[in-house]
Amino acid sequence: LTPPKEQMKKLLLSHKTETSRVVESVVGSSQAIHGTALHAALQREVIGPIHHLALRGLDFGDSGNTLEPTFRALEPKYERMRSGAMPSIRGTFVEWAPKERPLVGLPSEPYVFTSLCAVSELTLESRAVVERVRPFLEGDEAFPASALPLSYEEYRTLYEDSQYAAWFVTNTLLVRPKAAVNHVAYVLNHGKEAPMTCAAVNALLEEKGWQLNSYNGAKIQADEDDEGYVFRQSSVVASPLAVRFACSTEKSIPGIFHEFVEHPMTLPFRGFSNARALFTSTATTQQQQQQQQQRQ
């Protein structure tokens, strides 16, 4: 089921007072353009503060990457918590945490998750598309959804090779400055007498007609152990964006998605072990999700 359009509002605008100055400097005006919020589908009180933002990018090797301005904006107040290879996107990731944060519980600033797809790992055809639009990806211009400087054939070339690259190129062309927010995650179990859970939020979302991510058949991705550590995540699939390509073809493409988190409150946070599962929220078909899973 597709939720009625009147139930969907612009994403971060209503959360602007909750986002930190650091996040504002990273995200900029993209929050006014990307995605849709779930406030009409969820009661406002179930959504806590922002747990983390996730941003995608492309790595051009020796000639740099599209997230370099983001890294520079984060480095004064953030540190790299974990980083490494991410086979599912043919690239790398970095988990950023505020330098000033408690050992247990939530920091005052959100976490940030950044990832980069290596252009060198794409097909020759995909690389040619990326190189052609690279000046647009790194420029200051935001294109209207009705006039993307990309043909539908070029989009399909990217999409069939890497849904990550296809998502990044199309979504980045729509925003200024160039910081493509892939998803926003909200804390459910913070500052409430009766905290919400991923299971409860999922049930409410499905009742309202929202489609949930079901990576490996699970609607909740969990990192748990016998010592009482619990970190749970769930998400809806990406909201569709209606766009017109340069060839005048009109299609819906995946936009931003929303995630919900039960953060560990009694033990130190160990990082985003479930990240690869949530990435499939921008895959538009179960077949694509399975293809991503096979790359793990």
N, C-alpha and C positions, 0 to 999 in steps of 0.2 A: 504494500500500500504506500502511496505517496501522500505525505501530510499536506493538508490544504495550504496554499501559499500564504493565506492571511495569518497562519500560525507561525510564520517564520520572519524573524527580524534580523537586522544587520548585526554582525558578530560582536566585536569588542567595544563598540561605541557605548553600550550600557555598562560596560565594565571598566570604562576609562579611568575612573577614580581608584580602581583597585590595582591597576598595573603600575609597576615601579618606574621611576625615571630611567633606570637602565634599560628596561624592556621597551619603554617608549622610544628611546634613542635607537634601539635595534629595529623595531618594527615600523616605526614612523606611521605614515598615512595608509599603509596597507590595511590596517585594521578597519578603515572606513570603506573598504572595497570588497574584501574577501568574505565569502561564506555567509552563513545564516545561523542565528542563535536558537536555542531550544527552550527559551523562556516561556513560550506559549504551551509547549508540551510538558514542561516540568514546572512545578511550583517554585517560585524564586528562592524560597528558603532552603531548598535541598542543595543548592549550588554554593559551595564555599569559595575560598580564595583561589586564585590561579595557582596550580601546582607547578606546571611547566609549559613552556612554549617549545614547539619543534619547528625548525627551519630546514629547508632543503636547498641544495646547491649543486653546481657542476664543477668538477676539478679538471682544469686544462693542463695539468702537469707543470712544467717549468714556467709556463706563462701565467700561472696564478689560478685562483678559483673565485667563484662568485660570492663567497661568504667572507672574503677578507675584510670588508668594511664592518661586518657583524663581529668578527673576532676582535677587531680593534676597539669596537664599542664595548665589548664585554670585559676585556682584559683588565681594566682598572679595578673592577669590583668583583670579578669572577675568576675562578681557577678551573683548570681541567681536572675533573674528577676521575673519568675513565675515557679511554679512546682506543681505537683499533679498527680492524677490518670488518666490513659488513658485506658478506658474500651475496646476500639477497638483493642488494642494489648495485653490486659490482663496484663497491667503493668503501668509504670509511665513515666513522662516526666520532663525535666528541660529546661527552656529557659534561656540562658546565654547572658548577655549584657556587653560590655566593661565598666569598672568602670569609665573611662574618656570618656564621651560622651555628646553631646549637648542635651538640653531639647527637641529641635525640629530639625528635619532633620536627616541626616545619620551620624553615628560615623565613625571615621577613620578606625576602625577595624570591621570586619564582626560580626554579631550576630552568635550564635551557638545554635542549637537545638539538645538536646540529649534525647534518649528514651531507656527504658529498658523493655523487656518482662520478666515477672516472670516465671521462670522455673517450680515453684510449681503449676502454673495454667495450665500447659500443661498436656496432657494425659500421662499415665504411659509409653506407648510405645514411645512417643516423648521424654520423660525425659531420657529413657534408651539410645536413640540415642545421645542426647546432652551430657550425662555423658561420653559416650564412646569417643566422639571426643573432649571433653573439653580440654585435654592436648594439642591438636593441635590448638584449638582456642586461648589458652593463651600462646602458644609457640612462638618462633622466626622464624619458618620456613614458607615460602610462597610456596604453592604447585602450580605446573603448571596446567593450565586448562585441560591438557590432562591426569592428574593423581590425581584426587581428592581422598582422603582417606575416601570416603563415598560411599556406594552402592546406586544405584538408588532406591531400595526398601526403604532404610532408608530415602532418600530424600522425597519420596512420603509420608512416614509416617509423616514427619514433615510438608510437604506442605498441606496435607489434614486436619491437625490439626491447623496449624498457618503458613500462608504464610510469616509472619514477621520472625518467627524462621527459616523457610527454607531459606529465603533470607539471614538472618544474617549468618547462618552456612556456606553456600556455598560461599558467598562473602568474609567472613572473612578468610576462608582457602586460598584464593587467594592472600592475601596481607600481607605485612610486613613493618612496625610494625602493630600490630593488631588493626587497627582503621577503621572500616567499614563505609566509607562515603556513605550514602544512597542517598543524592542528594546535588546539588549545586544550589543556587538561585542567579540570577543576577538582578540588579536594572535596570528598563527601563526608569524611569522619573528622571534622575539625570544628571546634567551637560550638557544638550543638548538644543539647541535653539528650536527644535521641538521634544520633548520627545515622545518616543514610548509608546504604551499602550498594555495591555494584549490582547485586542481585535485585534489590528493590528498585533501583533506578531503571535497570533493564526491563523489568516487568512493566513499569509505568510507560517507558518509551514504546515498547511493543504494543501496549494497549492503545497508544495514540497513533500507531501506524508507522513508526520509525524502524528502519532496517538496521540491525545490529551486525557488527563484525563478528564472524564466527570462524576464525582461524582454527584449523584442525578440529572443527566441530564444536569448539568451546566459545561461549559468549563472554566468559570471564577468563582473563589471562592472569595467573597467580604465581607468585614467587613466595613459597612458604617452607618452613622447616620445623623440626621438632622442638626448637628452642623458643618458639613463639613469634618468630619473624613472619609478618604478613604484609605483602604488597600486592594489591589487586588492581587490575585495570580492565575497563571495558570501553567500547566506543561504538558510535553509529558509523555507517558508511558515509563517505564524502557527499556533501550536498552538491547537487548538479548546478552547473553554470551554463546558461544559454549563450552561445557565442556564434559569430559569423566569421568564417574564414575568408582569406583573400580571394578565393575562387567563388565567393558568395554562398557557399554551402553553409547551412545553419545546423548546428548540432549542440547537444548537451555534453559537457565534459565534467569530470570530477573536480570539485573545488576543495574547500577546507573541510575538515571533520572535527568532531568534538569527542573528547575523552573524559572519563570519570575515574577517579583514583581513590583507593583506600590506602592512605600512607601509613607506614609503620610508626607508631607513636611511643613504643616502649624500648625499641632497639634502634641502633644507627641505620640510616638508609644506605642500602648497598648498590643502588644504581638501577638503571632501566633494563633489567634482564629480559623483559617482555617486549622490547621495542620492535623486534622483527615481526612479531605477530600483529601488532597494531598497524604496521606499514601497509598491510593489505586493505586497509580501509579506503584507499584510493583506487583499488582495483575494481573495475566495474562488473566483472563476471567471476563466478566461482572458478572457471577454468584458469583465469589469470591468477587467482589466489593460489590454486594448486601449483601453477608454474613457479610462483615465487617460493612456495614451500619446498619444492624440489631443489631449489638453489641453495637451501640452508646447509 
